[in-house]
């Protein structure tokens, strides 16, 4: 027997979340069974658990878009019992049962071996949030953005993706400006490597189609007017990597930044990415994320605390990364 969070739908189409006990007969079809030792609580997970967003695609569902642990059993030749593994994306916690459990069965092609120096816990301190941040940074690098080219803006910087983006960009030598609506987090963001911290209010309302050329590059986790204003104030031939919609899924912008300044907008999807791209992103984080800075982002909770904790994530009361110890 093992414990898992299970989401079910009531007769009136509301989401119910419970911590339950189940056995292996309930697990989905897959090549590899994993003993999950660590997971995470992300914004998308909180939406699923609270029923506030259309995340769940099948019922019932174990939520959780990330998991790390060791292989318990495998019918695939690439994986053996005891192998340390991590899974992010691939529809976990949406179309497939996810990581907020003590045991899960998955497709062998979704697994990556946990790269050194990460452990199962620190892999979850990174997980989808860090992987997404790394994909954003890689997009800016491929665009040709180099340290010294100018300031790089990170919006939603106190969140999971934003925090890791700040730390990763700073470690690579970029001059990082962190935008946040939580001024009390300024010291935290500067400790991660931000050169300065700005109030998100300056981006959150409708702005002019073209604004002062300010940013050499942008990592945006917010969407809506924030993304529109970031594009409007990006410098000639600059680049914006967009990966989130914390403010909204709308994009109220004109074509002017793109046709008059040659700004490039990169859309970042971290769910369906080739394993080779995943390995390169994890290698970037392994080389450049300082363990102490990473630990400073982490709040640790137990599996039994997840359901009550989820609304805090949606209400912006949690900074950095929330890792889940599945043993408690």
N, C-alpha and C positions, 0 to 999 in steps of 0.2 A: 504493500500500500504506500501511497505517497500523497502529498498535499498539493493542491493547485487552486488557483482562482478560476472560477467558471462563470462565464456570462451566459445568461439565458434571457429570453424575451417573454414578457408576460402577455396575457390575452389582450391587453390594451396597448401593446407594442412598446412597452417601456422596458428598459434594460435593468436586469437584476444581477448583482455581483455577489458571489458567495465564495468563501474559502471552504473547499470540500476535500474529502478523501476519495481517492479512486485507485483502481489497479490497472495493470498493463493492458487489460482487455479493452479499456476505453481509449487507448492511444490510437492516433491515426495511422494509416498505412505509411511505411517509409523503410529505408534501407538501414538506418542507424538509430539506435536508441541511446539517448544521452542522459546521464545523471547531471542535472542542472544544479550547479552550486551557487551561481550568481546570475542575476538578471538586472534589469533597469526599470525605471518608471519615467517614461517620456511624455511629452505633450500629447502625442497621438494615443498612447496607452490611457492617459487620463480621460481623453475624450471618449474612448471605448468603454471604460469602466463606469463612467458617470452617465453614459448615454447621451452626451451633449453634442456628439458629432457622428456623422454617418461613416464610421470606420469599419464596423463589423460587417462582413460579407456572408457569413454563415453562422447558424445557430445550432447547438450551443458552441461556445468558443472559449478557449483559454487565451487571454490577451498576452501582450508582451512582444515587442518587435525585436528584442535582443535576448540572447542566452549564451552562457559560457559554462563549461564543465568538462567532464570526461566521458569518453565513449563507454557505454555499458555493454552493448551488444551490436554486432554489425554483420550484415550479409553481403557487404560490398568489400572487395579486395583492398581498396585504398585505406580502409579504416579498421583499427583493431581496438579491443577493449583496453582502456587506460589512456588512449590518445587524448591530449588536451585540445579542445576545440571551441570555436566561437562561431555563432551564426548571427548575422544581422540582415534585415530586409527579407527579400524573396516572398513577401506577403505574410510573414509571421505576424500573428496578432490581428490579421485582417481577413485573409482568405484561408489561412492555415493556423492550426493551434500553435500558440507562441510560448514565450519563455518564462511567464510568471507561474512557475510550477517547479516541482522537484525532479520531474522526469518528463522527457519529451522524445518523440520519434519524428525524424526528419529525412528528407531526401539527401543522399550522400553528396550530391553536387552543390549543396548549400554550405557545406562545412569548410572552414579554414582552420588549419592548425594555428593555435595561439602563437604569434611570433614573439621571440625574445625581444626585449626583456619583460614583456607583459606576462602577468599571471591572469587567472580567471577573473579575479576581482578588478585588477587594473584594466583588463580588456573591457570590462563593463563600465569602468569609469570613462572609457573612450566610446565604445559601441557605436550605434548609429549616429549619435550626435557628433562624435569625433570624426567618424568616417565621412559624414556629410561635410563637415568643416574642411577636411583634407581634400575632398573632391572640389570644393570651392577654391581652395588655395591652388590646387593643381590647374584648374581652369584659368586662373589669373596668370600663373606661371607660363602656361602654354600660349597665352595671349601675348606674352613678352614683357609683362610687368616685372620689373626688377627692383630690388632694394635701392633706395636713393631716388627713385622716379617721382616720389611725392607721397602724400598721405593716403593711407588706405582706410576707408570707413568700414566699421563693423556695426551693424544695427542689431538691436536685441542682444547686446553684448553680455548681459548678465545671465542669459539663458545657457542651456547646455551647448548648443552649436556655437553660439556667439563667444562663450568663454574659451572654448578650445580654438576657435578661429583667431581670437586675440593672441592667445599664447603661442600658437603655431606661427602666425605671421611675424610676431615679435622675435621669436627664436630664429627665424629665417632672415632677420635684419630689416624688415619693413617698418616704416613709421606708422603706427596704428592709432587711429582715433576711435574710441569706443562710445557708441550712442546707447543711452539707457534712460529709462524713466525712473530709475531708483538711484537718486543722488548719493544715498548712504553707501552704495556699493563702489564708489569711486576708488577708495583705497584698495579694494579687492581687485578691480580691473587694472589699476596701475601696477599692482604686484604681479599680475599676469603678463605685463609688458606694454600696456597702453601708454602712449606718450601724453595723451590728454583724454578727458572724458567730457562729452557734450550731452545736453538734455535732448531727449527724443522729441520733445514738443516742437522743436524747430523743423522737424520732418513730418509730423503727424497730420498736418492740415493741408488743404489744397494749396499749391504753389504755382509760380509762373512756369510756363512751358520750358523756358531756358533760364538758368540761374548762373550765378558766378561760378566759373570753372574752379573747382576746389579739389576733387578727389581723383587721384590717379587710378584707383580701383575701389571696388565696394564688395563686401560680402553682406547680403541682405537676408535676414531671417524673418522679416516682418510683413512684406508685401504692401498692398494698398497704396495710400498716399506716401508712405515712407519710401517705398521702392520708386515711385514716380519722381519724388523730389531728389532722391539719390541719383537717378538717371539724369535729371535736369541739371544737376550740379557736378556731374563727372566731366573731367577734362577731355580735350580733343584726343580722339583715338583711345580713350580709356575703356575700362571693362567693368561690368557689374555681374556678379554671380548671385543668382536668386535661388533660395532654397526653402523659404518658409512663408507662412501666411498668418502670423500671430495677430496682425492688425486686421487682415482680411484677404480674401482671394481676388478682390478687384484690382485693376491696374489702370488708374485714371491718368493716362499720360498721352502726350502728343508724339508725333513722329520726329519732332524737331531735334531732340538729342541724337537721334540715330542718323538722320540725313544731313544735319548741319555740322555736327561734331564727330561723326563717325563712331559714336559710342556703341559698344557691343554688349548685348545682354545674353548671358549664359544661363540656361535653366539647368538646375542640378537635381537629378533624381537618384537617390541613394538606394532604392529598393531593388531594381533590376539592373545590376552592373556585373560585368564579367569578372570572373575570379582573378584574372590577371590584373585588371584595374584595381580590384580590391587589395591584392597583395602590394601593389605599388603605393596605394594610399596608406595602408598600414605600415609599410616600410618608412614612409615619410614621417609618420607620427612616432614610430619607434626611434628614429634618429634624432628628432628635434623636440619632442615633448619632454620637458623636465619633470621627473617624477614628483618632486616637491610641489611644483606648480599644479600638476595634475591632481595631487591629493588635496590641495587647497580648494578645489572645485567640488569635492565630493561630500554629499550627505548620505549616510548609510541608514537604511531601514530594513526591517524584517518582512518576509512575505505576508505575515499576519497583519502588518500595518498598512499595506498598500491601498486597500479599499478606502480607508479613512483619509489617507494622505493625498489621494488623487485630486480632489477639488482644490487643494492648495497649489498644485502645479498649474491648473487652469487660471487661478486667480493671481498669478504672478508673485506668489509668496515664497517661491523656491528659487534659489540661484544655482547656477552650475549644474552638476550632474547628481542624480539620485540613483544610487546602486542598491540592489535588493539582495540581501542574504536569504537564500531560500530555506536555510536550515531552521529559521525561527519566524 
